[in-house]
């Protein structure tokens, strides 16, 4: 598989997995710890700020790891 495609698919997969892990982790934490969020401000902060940032970081890490593991030889033509 091409290195660029491997990196792109790794980034998209890591982005989705990282976003979901942080968002559902927050939901699980609030249910277990019985955190009150009547206005929804904390949940919006997680959903629109922290989860996307975590998704981008997870996507970058996943992309780098997949290219190193499955990227193929450098300079190989498709």
N, C-alpha and C positions, 0 to 999 in steps of 0.2 A: 504494500500500500504506500502511496506517496506520503512523504513527510508532512507536507502542507495539509493534506486531508486528515492525516492522523492527528495533527495538532489541533485542527479545527474541530473535529469530532470529540477529541478529548476535552477541549475547552467547553463546548456546549454541554457535554455530559457532566463535567465537573460543576459548571454553572448551575444546572438544574438540581443536581444532587446537593450542592452546598446550600443553595437557597432553601430547598425543602428541609434539609437537616436543621438549619438554624430556626426556620419558622416553626416547624413542628416541635423542635426542642423547646422553644419558648412556650408554646401552647401546653406541652407536657409539664414544664416547670411551673407554670401558673396554676395548673390543675392540682399538682402534687403539693405545692407550697401554699395554696389557697391565697394567691395574690389578687387583690381587688383592683379592677380597672374599669370603673363605671363609665367613664367618658371614652375609653378606647384609645387614649393617647399613647400609652405604652405599646399596645399592639400595633398601632400605625407606625410608631417609630421603628419597631422591629421589622414590620412588613415592608416598609418603604425606604429604610436606611440601612439597618444592620444586616438584614438577610441579603439584599443585593450586593453589598460590599463583601460579605462572606462568600457569596456565590462567585464573584469575580476572582477572589483570592483562590478559592477551591478550583475554579476553572483553569487558572494559570498554572497552579501546581499540577493538576491532572494532565494538562496539555504537555508540560515539560516532561513529566514522567513517561507518558505514553510515547512521545517522540523518541526519548532515549531508549525505551524498551523495544518498541515495535516500528520505529521509523524507517528501517531499511538502511542500506548503504548510502553514504554521502555521494552525491554526484551521479547516482544511478538514474537512468532515463526511464520514463514510464512506458 
